[in-house]
Amino acid sequence: SQAETLLVQTGTLLVEEALHPGAMVATGNAGRHAAPWGVYPCAGDDEWCVVTVRDDGDWRRLRGALGDPRWAADPDLACAAERIARRAEIDARLAAWTRDRSPRALTAILQAAGVPAGFMQRPTELEHDPHLEARDVFRTFAMPDGSPRTIENAPFRADHMSPLDAIYAL
């Protein structure tokens, strides 16, 4: 299933490279058609947040979330092409801002402003994630000795099927 996901995500890239050999250039975490777009450091040890500015509207909303600093108000940065050209500068300034905020607080600030963002989670944090809890992603399962174990629920809900039947239906 991981390979299938990867192929679906890279299909358009493979076609683009086939039609225009040499078009594919490695950009790491950066977006190819927009900036800023990447993984930024947050307060704490090894804490991170993804920020994705897809277009000029996202850029205006990000500027607002940042408090519209003077550097971001540069009229040249209003278009994606110039932001891509100045990616390193923007990334450094954005990282300086994100570094002082917790990943969850940063995500909340940016999402409230309409900027796509998400904090990094470790597997040990998933069980208590409010988003996943609201969707009943995990459930408690009684082991043969009676001890509780948290496991993933079925990947979908069905009105006339138990969670275990839903798992086996796949």
C-alpha positions in Angstrom: 0.0 0.0 0.0 2.9 2.4 0.6 4.2 1.8 -3.0 0.7 2.5 -4.4 0.5 5.7 -2.5 3.9 6.8 -3.7 3.0 6.0 -7.3 -0.2 8.0 -7.2 1.7 11.0 -5.7 4.5 10.8 -8.3 2.4 10.1 -11.5 2.2 13.6 -12.7 5.9 14.1 -12.0 6.8 11.0 -14.1 4.6 12.3 -17.0 6.2 15.8 -16.8 9.7 14.3 -16.9 8.8 12.0 -19.8 7.4 15.0 -21.8 10.2 17.4 -20.8 13.3 15.5 -20.0 15.3 17.3 -17.3 12.2 19.1 -15.9 12.5 17.3 -12.6 14.8 19.0 -10.2 15.2 17.9 -6.6 13.8 20.4 -4.2 13.9 18.5 -0.9 11.0 19.5 1.2 10.4 22.6 -0.8 7.4 23.0 -3.2 8.3 23.2 -6.9 5.7 25.7 -7.8 5.3 27.8 -4.7 7.1 29.2 -1.6 7.4 29.1 1.3 6.7 25.4 1.4 8.5 23.1 3.8 9.2 21.8 7.3 10.2 24.5 9.8 11.7 24.2 13.3 9.6 24.9 16.4 10.3 25.5 20.1 11.5 22.4 21.9 13.8 19.6 21.1 13.3 18.1 17.6 9.9 19.8 17.1 8.6 20.7 13.6 5.7 22.1 11.6 4.9 21.9 8.0 3.8 25.1 6.3 2.5 25.2 2.7 1.9 28.4 0.8 0.2 27.2 -2.4 -0.5 30.5 -4.0 -0.5 34.3 -3.6 -3.7 34.2 -1.4 -1.9 31.8 1.1 1.1 34.2 1.1 -1.2 37.2 2.0 -2.7 35.1 4.8 0.7 34.0 6.0 1.9 37.6 6.1 -1.1 38.5 8.3 -0.4 35.6 10.6 3.2 36.8 10.9 2.0 40.3 11.8 2.9 41.6 8.3 6.6 42.2 9.0 8.4 44.7 6.8 10.5 42.0 5.0 7.3 40.1 3.9 5.6 43.3 2.7 8.2 43.6 -0.1 6.0 44.0 -3.2 8.3 41.7 -5.2 7.3 38.8 -2.9 3.6 39.2 -3.9 4.1 36.7 -6.7 5.1 33.1 -6.4 8.0 33.3 -9.0 9.9 35.9 -6.8 9.2 33.9 -3.6 10.6 30.8 -5.3 13.7 32.8 -6.4 14.1 34.1 -2.8 13.2 30.8 -1.1 16.3 30.6 1.0 15.8 34.1 2.4 12.1 33.5 3.1 12.7 30.1 4.7 15.4 31.6 7.0 13.0 34.4 8.1 10.0 32.1 8.5 12.2 29.6 10.5 13.3 32.4 12.8 9.6 33.1 13.6 8.5 29.4 13.9 11.4 28.5 16.2 9.9 30.5 19.1 6.5 28.7 19.0 5.3 25.3 19.9 4.2 23.1 16.9 0.6 22.9 18.1 0.3 26.6 18.7 2.0 27.4 15.4 -0.4 25.1 13.6 -3.4 26.7 15.3 -2.2 30.2 14.4 -1.6 29.4 10.8 -4.7 27.3 10.2 -6.9 30.0 11.9 -5.4 32.4 9.3 -6.2 30.0 6.4 -2.6 28.8 5.8 -2.2 25.1 5.4 0.0 23.9 8.3 0.4 20.8 10.5 2.6 19.9 13.4 4.8 16.8 13.5 3.5 14.0 15.8 5.3 11.0 17.1 3.5 7.6 17.2 3.2 7.9 21.0 1.1 11.1 20.6 -1.4 9.7 18.1 -3.6 7.9 20.6 -4.5 11.2 22.4 -4.9 13.3 19.3 -8.3 15.1 19.4 -8.8 14.7 15.7 -8.2 11.0 15.7 -10.2 10.5 18.9 -13.2 12.3 17.4 -13.1 9.8 14.5 -12.7 6.7 16.8 -9.4 5.7 15.1 -8.3 3.8 18.2 -10.1 1.5 20.5 -9.2 -0.6 23.6 -8.9 -4.3 23.0 -8.8 -6.8 25.8 -5.8 -9.1 25.5 -6.3 -12.9 26.4 -4.9 -12.1 29.9 -7.5 -9.3 30.3 -5.0 -6.5 30.1 -6.1 -3.6 27.8 -4.3 -2.7 24.6 -4.9 0.2 22.4 -5.2 -0.8 18.7 -6.4 0.8 15.5 -10.1 0.6 14.8 -11.4 -0.5 11.4 -10.4 1.8 8.6 -14.0 2.7 7.9 -17.3 2.7 9.7 -20.3 0.7 8.7 -23.8 0.7 10.2 -24.4 -3.0 9.8 -20.9 -4.4 10.4 -18.8 -4.7 13.6 -15.3 -3.1 13.6 -13.7 -6.6 13.4 -15.9 -7.6 10.5 -14.9 -4.3 8.8 -11.2 -5.2 9.3 -11.6 -8.7 7.8 -13.7 -7.3 4.9 -10.6 -5.7 3.5 
